[in-house]
């Protein structure tokens, strides 16, 4: 298990305990107001600021023992009781949680006793005890994140840094994205990698070996309380395009929208432009709408077709709704014979049949142009 930090008004649970193979049995979860070391269970049960709602996860309260919940395990799959922190919970409020496993056919009471004293057997390699603690937005705001992201050159290495003031222990996570003025990149087309990370306690940072476009978190660092400066090196390929890159840093302390965040941008200085890619929508005679994603390669301009929607045979015409390079304005408009205009469609979500005749119903578009075809 791992510790869980919650903002008041949020629901979460510690990480699911792993199971090898596909065992059958029961997981037992124990909640106590004091560390899980007292077999008498004198402090067992939930504090007033916490609610556990097991029915939605196929878990049930164990009879006659406060703070105990059981969850069936079938073929290695299992639920876990979610914990809800009341909105009036105060910063630092803590409950202690333990877990034990009862194999099918065993005495579940033995597992209950084991979960009640999980802190006495828990260890770094097999943690079976954790804490659930409240972190208010005011507490989270005491930690800060700052980015420094100089531009990078094609076929070179450049260091960028992030400074963290950590009032609480947490996880620094860095992710990268294309910026809104450019199309979204594909995971395989951006030859930019993180080749080293320095700073923070030894062994706490884990860079991804993949392109920064291929992963959600390109760098993660487990940081203790204190001030930290983490430097990471971006290495670019010889043919990487002149992307404008967005960087997002989040210091994840609690299950909360108020975790400290910072955003920045940098440019890749390269002679190779970012190629625009145009998508094609094609309607077949049976009303199926197919999508062909553009590749940016003139000799093979489209990927294989994929079925996107049904019911488009009711329309008498399709046409582009906006210029092909104007994003976020809708892609395609469709007309029904009985009305001057009908529903419209976007690349993300074409409007389903059932429109109001004579009206236009719009969708949304991502930064990737499209063209209709009938």
C-alpha positions as CSV (number, residue, x, y, z in Angstrom):
1,X,0.0,0.0,0.0
2,X,1.0,3.6,-0.2
3,X,0.1,6.7,1.8
4,X,-2.9,8.8,0.5
5,X,-3.2,12.5,0.9
6,X,-6.7,13.9,0.3
7,X,-8.1,17.4,-0.1
8,X,-11.4,17.9,1.9
9,X,-14.3,17.0,-0.4
10,X,-12.3,14.4,-2.4
11,X,-12.5,10.6,-2.7
12,X,-9.5,8.3,-3.2
13,X,-7.8,5.2,-1.9
14,X,-4.2,4.0,-1.5
15,X,-2.7,2.0,-4.4
16,X,-4.2,-1.4,-4.9
17,X,-2.1,-4.1,-3.3
18,X,-0.6,-6.3,-6.1
19,X,-1.5,-10.0,-6.4
20,X,0.6,-12.5,-8.2
21,X,-1.2,-14.9,-10.5
22,X,-5.0,-15.2,-10.3
23,X,-5.8,-16.0,-6.6
24,X,-9.2,-16.4,-5.1
25,X,-10.1,-15.1,-1.7
26,X,-10.8,-11.9,0.2
27,X,-9.0,-8.7,0.9
28,X,-9.5,-7.3,4.4
29,X,-9.1,-3.5,5.0
30,X,-8.8,-2.0,8.5
31,X,-9.2,1.6,9.5
32,X,-8.1,3.0,12.8
33,X,-7.7,6.3,14.6
34,X,-4.3,5.2,15.9
35,X,-1.4,3.3,14.3
36,X,-2.1,-0.3,13.6
37,X,-0.2,-1.8,16.4
38,X,-2.9,-2.6,19.1
39,X,-4.5,-6.0,18.8
40,X,-7.2,-4.9,21.2
41,X,-8.6,-2.6,18.4
42,X,-9.4,0.0,21.0
43,X,-9.0,2.9,18.5
44,X,-10.5,0.9,15.6
45,X,-13.1,2.6,13.4
46,X,-13.4,5.7,11.3
47,X,-12.9,9.2,12.5
48,X,-15.9,11.6,12.1
49,X,-14.3,13.4,9.1
50,X,-14.0,10.2,7.0
51,X,-16.6,8.0,5.2
52,X,-16.0,4.7,3.5
53,X,-18.5,3.7,0.9
54,X,-17.8,0.1,0.0
55,X,-21.0,-1.0,-1.8
56,X,-19.9,0.6,-5.1
57,X,-16.8,-1.6,-5.1
58,X,-18.4,-4.9,-4.1
59,X,-17.0,-4.5,-0.6
60,X,-19.0,-4.9,2.6
61,X,-18.5,-3.9,6.2
62,X,-17.4,-6.7,8.4
63,X,-20.0,-7.5,11.0
64,X,-19.5,-6.4,14.6
65,X,-16.0,-5.0,14.2
66,X,-15.8,-1.2,13.5
67,X,-13.6,0.0,10.7
68,X,-13.2,-3.4,8.9
69,X,-14.2,-3.9,5.3
70,X,-13.9,-7.0,3.1
71,X,-13.6,-7.2,-0.6
72,X,-13.8,-10.4,-2.6
73,X,-11.0,-11.4,-4.9
74,X,-11.9,-13.4,-8.0
75,X,-9.2,-14.5,-10.5
76,X,-6.9,-11.8,-9.0
77,X,-9.4,-9.0,-9.6
78,X,-10.7,-7.1,-6.6
79,X,-12.2,-3.8,-5.4
80,X,-11.0,-1.5,-2.8
81,X,-13.2,0.6,-0.5
82,X,-12.9,4.3,-1.5
83,X,-12.5,6.8,1.3
84,X,-14.3,10.2,1.2
85,X,-12.9,13.2,3.2
86,X,-15.6,15.4,4.4
87,X,-15.4,19.1,3.4
88,X,-14.9,20.2,7.0
89,X,-11.9,17.9,7.5
90,X,-8.9,19.9,8.9
91,X,-5.4,19.9,7.6
92,X,-3.3,17.0,9.0
93,X,-6.2,14.9,10.1
94,X,-5.1,11.3,9.8
95,X,-6.5,7.8,9.7
96,X,-4.5,4.6,9.6
97,X,-5.2,1.8,7.1
98,X,-4.0,-1.7,6.9
99,X,-4.6,-4.7,4.6
100,X,-4.4,-8.4,4.7
101,X,-5.4,-11.3,2.3
102,X,-7.4,-14.3,3.2
103,X,-7.0,-17.1,0.6
104,X,-10.2,-18.9,-0.4
105,X,-11.2,-21.5,2.2
106,X,-9.1,-19.9,5.0
107,X,-10.4,-18.3,8.3
108,X,-11.2,-14.7,7.4
109,X,-10.9,-13.9,11.1
110,X,-7.2,-14.5,10.9
111,X,-6.9,-11.9,8.1
112,X,-8.9,-9.4,10.1
113,X,-6.5,-9.7,13.0
114,X,-3.6,-9.3,10.7
115,X,-5.0,-6.2,9.1
116,X,-5.6,-4.7,12.6
117,X,-1.9,-4.9,13.4
118,X,-0.5,-4.4,9.9
119,X,1.9,-1.7,11.1
120,X,3.8,-4.4,13.1
121,X,4.5,-6.5,10.0
122,X,4.7,-3.8,7.2
123,X,8.0,-3.3,5.6
124,X,9.5,-1.3,2.7
125,X,9.4,-4.3,0.3
126,X,5.8,-5.4,1.3
127,X,4.0,-2.4,2.8
128,X,0.7,-3.5,4.3
129,X,0.0,-0.3,6.3
130,X,-0.5,3.3,5.2
131,X,-2.0,6.6,6.3
132,X,-4.8,8.6,4.8
133,X,-4.2,12.3,5.7
134,X,-5.8,15.6,4.9
135,X,-4.0,18.3,3.0
136,X,-6.0,21.5,2.6
137,X,-5.6,23.9,-0.4
138,X,-4.0,26.4,2.0
139,X,-1.4,23.8,2.9
140,X,-0.8,22.8,-0.7
141,X,-0.2,26.4,-1.7
142,X,2.8,26.6,0.6
143,X,4.7,24.5,-1.9
144,X,5.8,26.0,-5.2
145,X,7.2,24.9,-8.6
146,X,9.2,27.1,-11.0
147,X,10.4,26.1,-14.5
148,X,13.3,27.4,-16.5
149,X,13.1,26.2,-20.1
150,X,15.6,27.7,-22.6
151,X,15.2,26.9,-26.3
152,X,16.9,23.9,-27.7
153,X,18.9,23.4,-30.9
154,X,18.4,20.6,-33.4
155,X,21.0,17.7,-32.9
156,X,22.2,18.9,-29.5
157,X,21.7,18.6,-25.8
158,X,20.3,21.4,-23.6
159,X,19.7,21.5,-19.8
160,X,16.4,22.8,-18.3
161,X,15.6,23.1,-14.6
162,X,12.7,23.0,-12.2
163,X,12.9,24.4,-8.7
164,X,10.6,22.9,-6.0
165,X,9.9,24.3,-2.6
166,X,8.3,21.3,-0.8
167,X,6.4,21.9,2.4
168,X,5.3,18.3,2.1
169,X,6.8,15.2,0.5
170,X,5.4,14.6,-2.9
171,X,6.1,13.5,-6.5
172,X,7.4,16.0,-9.1
173,X,6.0,15.1,-12.6
174,X,7.1,16.7,-15.9
175,X,5.2,16.3,-19.1
176,X,5.5,17.8,-22.6
177,X,3.0,18.7,-25.3
178,X,2.7,20.6,-28.6
179,X,1.4,24.2,-28.1
180,X,-2.1,25.3,-29.2
181,X,-0.8,27.3,-32.2
182,X,0.5,24.0,-33.8
183,X,-1.2,20.7,-34.5
184,X,-1.0,17.9,-32.0
185,X,2.1,15.8,-32.5
186,X,2.2,12.0,-32.9
187,X,4.0,10.0,-30.4
188,X,6.6,8.7,-32.9
189,X,7.5,11.9,-34.8
190,X,9.3,14.0,-32.1
191,X,12.9,12.9,-31.7
192,X,13.5,14.6,-28.3
193,X,14.6,12.5,-25.3
194,X,15.6,13.1,-21.7
195,X,19.0,11.7,-21.5
196,X,19.9,12.6,-17.9
197,X,18.4,14.0,-14.7
198,X,20.4,15.6,-11.8
199,X,19.4,17.1,-8.5
200,X,17.2,16.0,-5.6
201,X,18.1,13.1,-3.3
202,X,20.0,10.3,-5.1
203,X,17.9,7.8,-6.9
204,X,14.6,9.7,-6.5
205,X,14.2,10.7,-10.2
206,X,13.1,8.4,-13.0
207,X,13.3,9.7,-16.6
208,X,11.5,7.9,-19.3
209,X,13.5,6.3,-22.1
210,X,10.9,7.2,-24.7
211,X,10.4,10.4,-26.7
212,X,8.8,13.2,-24.7
213,X,5.8,13.0,-27.1
214,X,5.2,9.3,-26.3
215,X,4.7,9.4,-22.5
216,X,2.4,11.2,-20.1
217,X,5.1,11.7,-17.4
218,X,8.6,12.1,-19.0
219,X,10.2,12.6,-15.6
220,X,9.0,11.8,-12.0
221,X,10.9,12.5,-8.8
222,X,10.0,11.4,-5.3
223,X,10.9,14.5,-3.2
224,X,11.0,14.9,0.6
225,X,10.3,18.2,2.3
226,X,12.8,20.9,1.5
227,X,14.1,22.9,-1.4
228,X,15.2,21.1,-4.6
229,X,16.6,22.0,-8.0
230,X,16.1,19.3,-10.6
231,X,18.0,19.6,-13.9
232,X,17.1,17.5,-16.9
233,X,18.9,17.3,-20.2
234,X,16.9,17.3,-23.5
235,X,18.7,15.7,-26.4
236,X,17.3,16.4,-29.9
237,X,17.7,14.3,-33.1
238,X,19.3,15.5,-36.3
239,X,16.0,15.9,-38.2
240,X,13.6,17.0,-35.4
241,X,11.2,19.7,-36.6
242,X,10.9,23.3,-35.3
243,X,8.3,22.5,-32.7
244,X,7.1,24.9,-30.0
245,X,6.9,22.8,-26.9
246,X,4.9,23.2,-23.8
247,X,6.2,22.0,-20.5
248,X,3.9,21.2,-17.5
249,X,5.3,20.6,-14.0
250,X,3.1,19.4,-11.2
251,X,4.2,18.7,-7.6
252,X,1.7,15.9,-6.6
253,X,1.2,16.0,-2.9
254,X,-2.5,15.2,-2.5
255,X,-5.4,13.9,-4.5
256,X,-6.4,17.5,-5.3
257,X,-6.8,20.0,-8.1
258,X,-4.7,22.4,-6.0
259,X,-1.4,20.7,-6.3
260,X,1.3,23.2,-7.2
261,X,1.8,23.6,-10.9
262,X,3.9,25.5,-13.4
263,X,3.8,25.8,-17.2
264,X,6.4,27.0,-19.7
265,X,7.3,26.8,-23.3
266,X,10.4,26.6,-25.5
267,X,11.2,26.4,-29.2
268,X,13.3,23.9,-31.1
269,X,15.6,25.8,-33.4
270,X,15.6,23.7,-36.5
271,X,15.6,24.2,-40.3
272,X,12.9,21.6,-40.7
273,X,9.3,23.0,-40.4
274,X,6.5,21.2,-38.7
275,X,4.5,19.7,-41.5
276,X,0.7,20.4,-41.4
277,X,-1.4,17.3,-41.7
278,X,-4.9,17.3,-43.2
279,X,-7.5,14.7,-42.4
280,X,-10.1,13.4,-44.9
281,X,-13.7,12.4,-44.1
282,X,-15.3,10.1,-46.7
283,X,-19.0,9.1,-46.7
284,X,-19.9,5.8,-48.3
285,X,-23.2,4.9,-49.9
286,X,-24.4,3.1,-46.8
287,X,-24.1,6.2,-44.7
288,X,-20.9,5.2,-42.9
289,X,-18.4,8.1,-42.4
290,X,-14.8,7.1,-42.6
291,X,-11.8,9.1,-41.4
292,X,-8.3,9.1,-43.1
293,X,-5.6,10.7,-40.9
294,X,-3.1,12.7,-42.8
295,X,0.6,11.7,-42.7
296,X,2.2,14.9,-44.0
297,X,4.0,12.8,-46.6
298,X,3.0,13.7,-50.2
299,X,3.8,10.2,-51.5
300,X,1.5,8.5,-49.0
301,X,-0.7,11.3,-47.7
302,X,-3.2,9.3,-45.6
303,X,-3.2,6.5,-43.2
304,X,-5.6,3.5,-43.5
305,X,-9.3,4.5,-43.1
306,X,-11.1,4.0,-39.9
307,X,-14.9,3.9,-39.4
308,X,-15.9,7.0,-37.5
309,X,-19.7,7.3,-37.5
310,X,-23.0,6.0,-38.9
311,X,-26.2,7.6,-40.3
312,X,-24.7,10.1,-42.7
313,X,-26.7,8.9,-45.7
314,X,-29.6,11.2,-44.6
315,X,-27.7,14.3,-45.7
316,X,-27.8,15.7,-49.3
317,X,-24.4,17.4,-49.1
318,X,-21.2,17.8,-47.0
319,X,-18.8,20.6,-47.1
320,X,-16.0,22.2,-45.1
321,X,-17.3,24.5,-42.4
322,X,-14.2,26.7,-42.1
323,X,-10.8,27.1,-43.8
324,X,-8.7,24.0,-43.5
325,X,-6.1,25.7,-41.3
326,X,-8.5,27.5,-38.9
327,X,-8.7,25.3,-35.9
328,X,-11.3,25.1,-33.1
329,X,-14.2,26.3,-35.4
330,X,-15.7,23.0,-36.6
331,X,-14.7,20.9,-39.5
332,X,-17.7,19.7,-41.6
333,X,-21.3,20.8,-42.1
334,X,-24.0,18.5,-43.4
335,X,-27.3,19.4,-45.1
336,X,-30.6,17.5,-45.0
337,X,-32.8,17.8,-48.1
338,X,-35.8,19.3,-46.2
339,X,-33.9,22.2,-44.6
340,X,-31.4,24.9,-45.8
341,X,-28.9,23.6,-43.3
342,X,-28.6,20.7,-40.9
343,X,-26.2,19.2,-38.4
344,X,-22.5,19.9,-38.4
345,X,-19.7,17.6,-37.4
346,X,-16.3,18.0,-35.8
347,X,-13.3,15.7,-36.1
348,X,-13.7,14.8,-32.4
349,X,-17.4,14.3,-32.2
350,X,-19.8,14.5,-35.2
351,X,-23.2,15.6,-34.1
352,X,-25.5,12.7,-34.0
353,X,-28.7,12.5,-36.1
354,X,-31.7,14.1,-34.4
355,X,-31.0,17.7,-35.0
356,X,-33.6,20.5,-35.3
357,X,-34.4,21.1,-39.0
358,X,-33.1,24.4,-40.2
359,X,-30.5,24.8,-37.5
360,X,-26.8,24.2,-37.3
361,X,-25.5,22.2,-34.4
362,X,-21.7,22.6,-33.9
363,X,-19.0,20.5,-32.5
364,X,-15.4,21.0,-31.5
365,X,-12.2,20.6,-33.3
366,X,-8.7,19.7,-32.4
367,X,-5.7,21.5,-34.0
368,X,-5.7,19.2,-37.0
369,X,-7.3,20.3,-40.3
370,X,-9.9,18.3,-42.2
371,X,-11.5,18.2,-45.5
372,X,-14.8,16.5,-46.4
373,X,-15.4,14.1,-49.3
374,X,-18.7,12.6,-50.5
